[in-house]
Amino acid sequence: MQEVLNQEQGKVLLRLARQAIGEQLGLVEEKPLPQDPGLDVEYGTFVTLKIGGALRGCIGNILPSGSVAEAIKRNALNAAFDDSRFSPLTAEELAKVHIDISVLSQPLLLDYSDEEDLIAKLQPGKDGVLLRLGMAGATFLPQVWEQLPDPQLFLGHLCQKAGLPATAWRDSHPEIHIYHVQCFAEEMS
């Protein structure tokens, strides 16, 4: 993805995410962050929380929903307190949390004829994938390729995340959109 934000803007967004969670936990007082009109742009965003390398929460929106700054704050709070896979983050956990932010390009419909064509068109490690079939849908950020580098496994797990059989990507010709991300991550301590 062409960079839409610079490294300094990424650092501001990371501070905004951590500050929003800290405020919600009553650990920090709201401090104004530098105003940057470049953060008023609208893109889809995801906020991922990890502790010791293990997922602790991940929430986002594929399509733009307000400014990047507003979306990061909202998604940070949702990842910390409203990800149904986890209990709400505690004050004790906040110091251990590592925050990653993804800013998404506009998803593009991928035209493919069959399973071989789909596999050939996917770019592991680069493409985020949004799968839709009827009312079911799910996405994996490009970072998920690190855990699932095989395209068939990647697509099978994505189908299962959507509540579909693992073979639905092969058997049912779901709608596939791809997108790219610009990532920002806190320094590992």
C-alpha positions in Angstrom: 0.0 0.0 0.0 1.3 3.4 -0.8 2.0 5.2 2.5 -0.8 7.5 3.4 0.6 8.4 6.8 4.1 9.1 7.8 5.9 7.5 10.8 5.3 10.5 13.1 1.6 10.3 12.4 1.7 6.6 13.1 3.4 7.3 16.5 0.6 9.8 17.3 -2.1 7.2 16.5 -0.3 4.6 18.7 -0.2 7.1 21.6 -3.9 8.0 20.9 -4.9 4.3 21.1 -2.9 3.7 24.3 -4.2 6.9 25.9 -7.9 6.0 25.0 -7.5 2.6 26.8 -5.7 4.2 29.8 -8.4 6.9 30.1 -11.1 4.2 30.1 -9.3 2.3 32.8 -8.9 5.5 34.8 -5.1 5.3 34.7 -4.4 8.5 32.7 -6.0 11.8 32.3 -6.9 13.0 28.9 -4.0 14.9 27.3 -4.4 16.7 24.0 -2.2 15.1 21.3 -0.7 17.1 18.5 -3.3 18.3 16.0 -2.4 17.0 12.6 -4.8 17.6 9.6 -3.3 14.5 8.0 -5.1 12.4 10.6 -8.5 13.7 9.4 -8.3 11.4 6.4 -10.8 8.5 6.2 -9.6 4.9 5.9 -10.6 1.6 7.3 -8.5 0.8 10.4 -7.8 -2.1 12.8 -6.3 -2.1 16.2 -4.6 -5.3 17.4 -3.6 -5.8 21.1 -1.1 -8.5 22.0 0.4 -9.7 25.3 3.6 -11.7 25.0 3.0 -12.1 21.3 -0.4 -13.7 21.9 -3.6 -12.0 20.6 -5.5 -10.1 23.3 -8.0 -8.2 21.1 -8.5 -7.1 17.6 -11.3 -4.9 16.3 -11.6 -2.7 13.2 -13.6 -1.5 10.3 -12.9 -2.4 6.6 -14.5 0.7 5.3 -13.8 4.3 6.5 -15.9 5.3 9.5 -14.9 8.8 10.4 -11.3 10.2 10.5 -8.4 7.8 11.1 -7.9 9.4 14.5 -11.5 8.8 15.5 -11.5 5.3 14.2 -8.3 4.3 16.0 -9.6 5.6 19.3 -12.9 3.8 18.8 -11.2 0.5 17.6 -8.7 0.6 20.5 -11.5 0.8 23.0 -13.4 -1.9 21.3 -10.3 -4.2 21.0 -9.6 -3.7 24.7 -13.1 -4.0 26.1 -15.5 -5.4 23.5 -13.7 -8.2 21.6 -16.1 -11.1 22.4 -13.2 -13.6 22.3 -11.6 -12.0 25.4 -12.6 -10.6 28.8 -12.2 -6.9 29.1 -8.6 -5.7 29.4 -7.6 -4.9 33.0 -5.4 -2.1 34.4 -2.7 -4.7 35.2 -2.6 -5.9 31.6 -2.3 -2.5 30.0 1.4 -2.2 30.8 2.0 -5.6 29.1 0.0 -4.8 26.0 1.7 -4.2 22.6 -0.4 -2.2 20.2 -0.4 -2.6 16.4 -2.4 -0.4 14.1 -3.4 -1.1 10.5 -4.6 1.5 8.0 -6.4 -0.2 5.1 -6.6 0.6 1.5 -10.0 0.5 -0.2 -11.0 -3.2 -0.7 -11.1 -4.3 -4.3 -13.2 -7.1 -5.7 -11.0 -9.9 -6.9 -12.2 -11.5 -10.2 -11.4 -15.2 -10.2 -12.7 -18.2 -12.2 -12.0 -21.1 -9.9 -10.0 -22.2 -6.8 -6.7 -22.4 -8.8 -7.2 -19.0 -10.2 -8.0 -17.6 -6.8 -4.8 -19.1 -5.2 -2.7 -17.8 -8.1 -4.1 -14.2 -7.7 -3.6 -14.0 -3.9 -0.3 -12.4 -2.7 0.5 -14.0 0.6 1.9 -11.6 3.1 0.7 -8.6 1.1 -3.1 -9.1 0.6 -5.7 -8.7 3.3 -8.7 -10.8 2.4 -12.4 -10.2 2.9 -14.6 -13.2 2.2 -18.4 -12.9 1.8 -20.9 -15.6 1.1 -24.5 -14.8 1.6 -24.9 -13.3 5.1 -21.6 -14.7 6.2 -18.3 -12.8 6.0 -14.9 -12.4 7.7 -11.5 -10.9 7.1 -7.9 -11.6 7.8 -5.4 -8.8 7.8 -2.2 -9.4 5.7 -0.4 -10.1 9.0 -2.3 -13.4 9.4 -0.3 -14.9 6.5 2.6 -15.1 9.1 0.6 -17.8 11.0 -1.1 -19.3 7.9 1.3 -19.0 5.0 -0.4 -21.7 2.9 -3.2 -20.1 0.8 -5.5 -23.1 1.1 -5.1 -23.1 4.9 -5.5 -19.3 5.1 -8.7 -19.5 3.1 -10.0 -22.5 5.0 -9.5 -20.7 8.4 -11.1 -17.5 7.0 -14.2 -19.5 6.0 -14.3 -21.0 9.5 -14.0 -17.5 11.0 -17.1 -16.6 8.9 -19.0 -19.6 10.2 -18.7 -21.5 7.0 -17.2 -24.9 6.2 -13.5 -24.7 5.6 -14.0 -25.8 2.0 -16.5 -23.0 1.2 -13.8 -21.0 -0.6 -13.4 -23.9 -2.9 -17.0 -25.2 -3.2 -19.1 -22.1 -3.2 -17.2 -19.4 -5.1 -17.5 -16.7 -2.4 -17.0 -13.0 -3.1 -13.4 -12.1 -2.4 -12.1 -8.6 -1.8 -8.4 -7.8 -1.2 -6.8 -4.8 0.4 -3.4 -3.7 1.6 -2.4 -2.1 4.9 0.1 0.4 6.3 1.1 -0.9 9.7 2.4 1.0 12.8 3.5 -0.9 15.9 4.7 0.1 19.3 8.4 -0.7 20.0 8.9 -4.0 21.7 10.3 -3.5 25.2 
